[in-house]
Amino acid sequence: MLLEFKTKNYKSFSEEMTFSLTPAPKQKGLDYSVMSALVGRKSYNGLCSAVIYGPNASGKTNLIGAMDTFKEIVLRGNIRNEDTSSLNLAASSLELIPNCNGNNSPTEFSIRFIEDGLLIQYSLVIDLGTFLDKDYKRTILEEKLTVNERLVFQRAEHLIVNLPSVIKEYTNKSIKKKTLKMLELSEDSLVDTELFLNNGFKSIYAQKLVTTILKWFSEKFIVIYHSEDLRVVRKLTDPKANTVYVERTLTEAAKAFGITANALGYKPNREKEGEELVLYSIFKDKLLPAEVFESYGTIRFINEFPLIIYALINGGTLVMDEFDASIHPMALMNILNIFHNDDINKNCAQLVFNTHNPIFLDASLLRRDEIKFVERDDVTENSVLYSLSDFKTADGVRKGEDYMNNYFVSRYGAIKDIDFSPILEAICSGNEVAENG
């Protein structure tokens, strides 16, 4: 269960940005939005959803990109560039991360989550130089891990390693107690561009703990950057069989949402060796390639719904850029309500997405701390993130308020007046054509 993510000097977020899924103080009502997880004898609460609003180019996608970038850095264990086909180029070419206004401040990431009954907080401060400086000598300035609010290690000017009792069962079996020799080996293992977490700490102290952390990042922190290019393909037990495997759950869900009346199934592509399975729409025993014969909204749903199932079953945090594009609002509402349903969402799954659709600005649907806004300053071009719960009652945010109306009259910010009339008027009058030849 994700509780908090922070970043600083990541693209348009020049100053520290805190994305919180911890319930805000004094927020009451809609208790189904709040989940609890036990860590030792202490209970921690988290929100099961969050919706992010803001105008185009405000920084909404940068927020999700920051999560995706941090995840990729943690999983590969270094801050070197890596060749990948990822749409998030900043995750592979780290010179794209720093704010482009030219300051040379470090980039910071921090995350706090609960996994396997442990409250884990991991942070990283890295010096990447300035924007587009590919040849800069990168350095990890600080790296810190705490478990159940107890320091496990801190890497800064000096390396500090503790082995608190809360991680006793996660430490390597050969360790009876800390020794000076172990610390010397740890310091010798440090490399400016490599995470201590994945390297020295894992091999010398606590392989099981690091495996638990990395498994959460790889399997439960599901970050989808640019979801319109998402492709989820079913893996079959016998992909060589020349048979259509009907995906019954997906077919039933698609019909329930009224997206398609046809059955959906996968079949190996015989024309191209090594190709993934092809999704077909089955119409009167005829196989029709779904990409051709189904709507864009249907394809989006087909690719997204398995991730929803996966998150609910595994207690994952699904973060998606424009999750709602081309999908009917009633289907979206139902999916969001499922994450709020304790009888279905039994494993503390979470859904986070950005959107332009105002239907979620509803006091009966979401708590104020579940509604987030991203706004970008016209002068500095820096983005800021805030929640509806940050507004006090005096600002006009009361229980039962019409959030949608207030948003469109710019009471909460994160919205821009748009008027194309002068541009189009000039073009239609011929002035623009004359000036530009």
N, C-alpha and C positions, 0 to 999 in steps of 0.2 A: 504494500500500500504506500503510494507516494504521499508524502506530507509537504515537501517544500523543494523548490528548485530555485537557485540563484545564479545570476551571471552578471558580469561587468566588462565593459569594453568589448562587447560582441556586436559587430556591425552597428546598427542604429541605437543599440542600448549602450550608450557611453557611460552612464552612471549605473550604479547597482540596481538590478531589477530582481524583485522577489515574487515568484509565482507560488502562491500558497494554496494547498488543499487541506489546510487545517481550519476548522470552523472559527469564524471571527467571534470575539467576545460579545456577549449580550445579544446575539442573534437568536431569535426564537421562532418556532414554527417549522413545518415541513421536516419533522424529525427523521423521515425516511431518507433524507439526503445525507444523514450522518451515520458513519460506520465506526465501529470500535474494534480495536485490536489490543490484546493483552501482551505486555512486555514485562515479564516477571510478575510482580504484583500490581503493576501500574497499568492503567488503561489509557490508550491514546485514541483520539477521535480524528477521523478524516472524512472529507467530502467525497461522495461517489461520482460527482460530475462537476464540470466547469465549462462555460461557454464564453468565448472571447470575441468581443466586438471592436470595430475600429474601421476607419476609412481605408481605401486602397493605399498601399505604400506607407501605412502607419507603423508597421513593424510586427504585425501579427505572425506572419510566416517566419520572421527572424527569431521570434520566441521559440517556435517549434524547431527551427533550424539549430538553435543553441542547444536544445535538449538532444537532438540527433547528433550533433557534433561532439558533445561531451560523451555521449554513449559510445560513439565510435572510438574516441581517444582512449577511453577506459578499456574497451574490449581488445584493442590492439596493443595497449600498454606502452605507447610512446607518443611523442609530439612531432614525429617526422611525417613528411608527406607520404601518401600512399596512393598507388594507382588503383582506382576503383571506378565502377560504372555508376556510382551513386549520383542522384540528381542534386544532392546537397554538396556542391563543390567545396564549400568551406570545411567539410568533414575530412576531405582528402588533401586539399591545398590550404594549409593553415594560414598562409599569408593573406587570405581573404577574410580572416576573422576580425582583426582590429578595426576600430572605428576609423573611417576614412578622413576625419578632420585633421589628422596629422599628429595627434598626441602619442607619446611613446609609453603610455601607462600599461601595466600588465593586464592580461585577460584573466578573469576569475570565473570559476565554476564551483558550485556547491550543491549537494543533493542530500536529502534526508528522507529515509523510507524505512518501512518495517518489513522484515522478511525472516521467516523461520523463528519467530518469537523474539527477534533482536531489533532494536532501534539503531539503525546504522546511519552515520553521517560521514560523508567523504567530500573533501574539498581539494581544489587544485588551483594554484596561481602560477601562470606561465608567462614568460617574457617572449613575445613573438615579434618584437620590433614594430615597425609601422606598416600600414596597409600596403600590400603588394610587394613588400620587401622579402622576396623569396630566399635570398642568400643570407639573411640575418642569422646569427648564431643563437639558436633558441635554447632557452634554459628553463627548467622547472625551479621556480623560486620557493614554492611552499607546497607541501602535500600533507594532508592531515586526515586521520581516520579515528572516529570515536564509535564505540558500541555501548548502547545503554547509557549514554552521556558520560562515559569514561574514556579517557584518552588511551588509544592503542598505540599509535605512533604519530610523530610529527617531524616532518622534514623541512628545515629552514636553514638558518646558518649552521645549526648543529642538528644531528639526528637523535631523536628521543624515541625509545621503544619501551612500552609498558606491556605487560601481559596480565590485565585485570582478570579477576576470577570469573567474570561473565563470559569470557571466551575460552575458558579452560578446556572444554570439550572440543573446541575447534583448533587447538594448537597441535603442532606435530608431536607425535607420541614420544619422540626421542628427547623432547625438552622436559627437564625436571625443574629447572629454574633458569633465570637469565644469567648470563656470564659476560665478562668483559670481552672474551674471545668472540662471542656471538655478535656483540656490538661492533667489533672491529671488522668482522666479516661483512656485516650489514653496510658499514660505511664504505668498504672497498667495493661493494656491489653497486654503489650509486653511480649513475650515468646522467649527465645533464638533461638528456632528452628522453629518458626512460622512467616510467612510473615505478616507484619503490613497491607499491602495492602488488603489482603483477610479477615482480622479479625477486629482489632480495627478501622482502617480507614473506612472500608466498613460499619460497624454497627453504628459508631458514626457520621461520616461526609458525606459520599457520596456513597451510595449504587448504584445509577444509573451509576455513573462514573466507579466504579469498575466492574459492570455488563457489561458495554460497552467494557472495556479492556479485561475481561475474555472471552467475547463472540468472540472477534477478535482472541484471542489465540486458542480457541476451534473450531471455525468454519472457520476462514479465513487463519490462519497460518497452512497450511497443510504440515506437515513434514513426509515423508515416509522413514524410515530407513530400509535398506535391502529390496528393492522393489521386489526382486525375490520371497519373501514370502508374497507378497501383495494379499489379497483376498477381493474383493468388491462384495457384494451380494445384489441383488435387493430385496427390501421389497415390499410385495404385500398387497393390500387392503384386500384380503381374502385368507390368506395362507392355509386355510383348504380346499379350493376348489381343487378338483382333476383335475386341468386343467393346460395346458401348456400356460404360458403367454409369447408370443413372444415379445422380446425386439427389436422393430422396428428400433429405432435410432442406437442402437449398431450394429444391423444386416446390416443396410445401410452403416454405417461407415466401418465395417469390409470388406464389399464387395468393397467399394470405394478404400480401401487400398490394395485390392487383397489378403487379409489374408485368407478368407474363402468364399466359395460360398453358404454355408448352412445358413439357418435361425438359430437364436440363441434364446433360450427361457428358462424360469425358471419354475420349478415344485417342489412342496413340496416333501420331502423325506419321504415316508410312512414306510420305513423299520426301521428307528430309531426315536424314540420320541424326540422331542425338537431339532432336527437337523435343520440347516439352509436350505434354498432352494438350489436345485441342478441346475446347468447350463447344458443345453442340446444343442447339435447340431442336427438340424432337417433335416434328409435326406430322401426324398420321404415319408413323414409322419411317418418315423421311428425315435424314440428318441434315440440318441447316447450320452452317457455321454461325455461332452466336454473335460474333463480332460484326457479321454482315446483316443478319436478319433480326437482331434484337436492338432495342433503342439504347442510346448512350446511358440513360438512367438505369436501365436493366443491367448493363455491363458493370456500371459503378456499384450497384447493389450486390451483384454476384461476387465481385472482388472484395467488398467490405464485410459482408455478412459472416463469412468464416472467421474473420478477425474478432467480431463481436462474440461469437460462440467461444472462440479460444480464450478471450479475455475473461469471460464469465466462468468458464470451467477452471481456469488456472489462477484466477485472482490477479489478472494482469491490469496494467494501466495503459489504456489505449489512447494515444495522443495523435490526432489526425488533422492535417491541413484541409480546410473546407470539406469536411466529412459529409455535409448535407447537400453538396452540389448535385443538381439533377435528380434528387430523390424527393418524392412527395412528402409534404409536411406532416401528414398523418402517420406515415411510416416512421419519420424522424421522431415524432412525439412518442410513438410506441416504443421505439428503441431506447429513448431516454428514460421513459417510465420503467422499462425493464431493469435498468441500472439502479433505479430507486426502489425496486421491489425486493424486499428482504427474502421472500420465498423463492426467488429465482437467483438473485445475486447473493449467494451464500458465502462467497469466497473473497469479498471485499474488492471486486473489480471496479475500475474507474474509467470514465469516458470524458475526454477533454478534446474540444475542437474549436476552431475559429469559424466565424460565419458572418454573413451580412443579413441573414434572415431574421427579421424582428420578432418572429413568433415566440421565441424563447424568452423575450422580455416580459415575463408574466409572473406576477407575485404568487400565483397559485401553483406554479410549476417549479420554479427555482428560487432558492434562497438568495438574498442579496450578496452573500459571500461566494456564491457560485457564478455570479455574473461579473465578468472582467472586461476592462476596456484598455485599449492601447491607443495612445495619442502621440503624434509626432510634431515637434515644434517647427514652425515654418522657418524660423531664423537659424537655429542651431542644427536642425534636422535630426535631433536626438529623440528617441522614443521613451515613453514612460508607460508603465503598467499600473493599473489601480483597479480596485473592486468597487462595486456599488455599495458595499458595506462600509467603505471608507468615508462616504458622505454621511454627515450627521443629520438627525431629524430636522434640525434648523435649515438644512439645505433643501428641504422638500422631499426627502425620501422617507416615507412613512409606510407602515404596513397597509397593504391594500392600494398603494399608489399605482397609477397607470404608468408603468415603467416605459412602455413603448412610446406613448405620447411624449413623456418627458425627454426621452432620448432624441426624438425627432425635432423637438424645439430646443435642442442643445443644452439641456439642463445638466447633463452629465459629461459633456464634452465628447471627444472621440468621434466627431462627425463634422463634415465639411459642407458648406454651401457650394453647390456645383451649378454653373451656368455656362453652357456652350454657345449661348445666343450670339455674343459678339464675334466669335470665331466663324460661326456658320453664316452670320449676317454678312460679314466681310467677304466670305467665299462666294455666297450667292449673289452678292451685288457686283462681283467682278473685281473688287479692289485688291483682294489677296492675289488673284490671278495676275493682275496687271503688275503688281509690285514684284512678283517672283517670276515674271516672264511666262 
